[in-house]
């Protein structure tokens, strides 16, 4: 099984307080997310959410890794967690501003 180490996804949500997809694991692939970064590009504090939806399931409270976490103006946070994801699993994101950048870094295994 080949491993491809890469930036899995980078996104700035287009809408405020709306769940958006950051990354979907391709079919016939597994992924390990080594780090999620969240950067507040805004001049005021913001909040963010991160969820893992197995096989793209509809969102439930059980899917959230982070929920309404506050991030100060110009601050960043790094979640180093080694998330293991299967084919079609989805990382979803949400922020209280369209000035929050999300990145996922890791490896895809095919």
N, C-alpha and C positions, 0 to 999 in steps of 0.2 A: 504494500500500500504506500504510494508516494505521499509525502508531506509537503505542503506548500505554506511556508511562513510568510505572512503578509499583513498589510493593513486590511482588515476585513471590511471596514466601513467607516465613512466619515459623513456627518450630516449636521445641519442646522435646521431644526423643525420650522416648517413654513407657517404653521399656525400656533397660536398661543393656547396652552392648556388643552391640546388635542393629541391623543396618542398617535404616534407615527412609527413606522418601521425603520429601524437602523440597519438591521442585517437579517437575512434569511439564509439558513444553511441550504446549499444546493442539494437536489436529490442525489442519492447514491454517495453522499459525503457526510462525514462527521466533522466537527470543529471543536477546537479548544480555544477559548478566549482567555488570553493571559492577562490582559489589562483593558479596562474601560476608562476612558478619560472624559471628564466633563469640564469645559472651560466657560466661564461667564464673561462674555465680551461686552456686557452691559455696564452702565455707570451706577447701577443700583443693585441691591440684592435680588436674587431670583430663587425659585424653587424648581426642583426637577424630580422626575420619576424614571425608573428603569424596571422593566419587566421581562421575563422569559416566558414565552408562550409555546409550550410543547406542540409540535406539529401544527403551529399556527392557530391553536385553539382560541376561542373567544376569551377575552380578558376576564380574570376573576381576581379577587384579593390575594389568593394563594400564589399568583405569578410574580408579585412585586419583590424585587431585590432592594429597591430604594423607593421611598414614598414621601413626596413633598419635603425633600431635604433642602435646606437653605444653603445657598452659596453666595458669598459676599461679592461685591463689585470687583471685577477684575481677577477674581480668584479661580483656581482650578482644583479639581480633586481627581485622584487616581484610585480606581477600584481594582486591586490586584487579586483576582479570585480563582483563576483556573477553571472557568465554567466549561463543562462538557456538554456539547449540544449534538443532537442527532439530526438526520436529514429532515428538512422543512421546519425545524425549530426556528422561532423568530425572537429577536431582541427588539423590544419596543421601548420608545422613549417619549418623554413629554417634558415641557418646560413652561414656565410662566412668562417667558420672553422669547422672541425670535432671534435673540442674540446669545444663544447658548450653543456651543459646539460640542458634539459627541463624537468619540472615536472608539473603535474596537480593534484591537490588535491580537493576532494569534496565529493558529495553524489550521488549515483545512486538510483532512485526511481522506484520500479517495482510494 
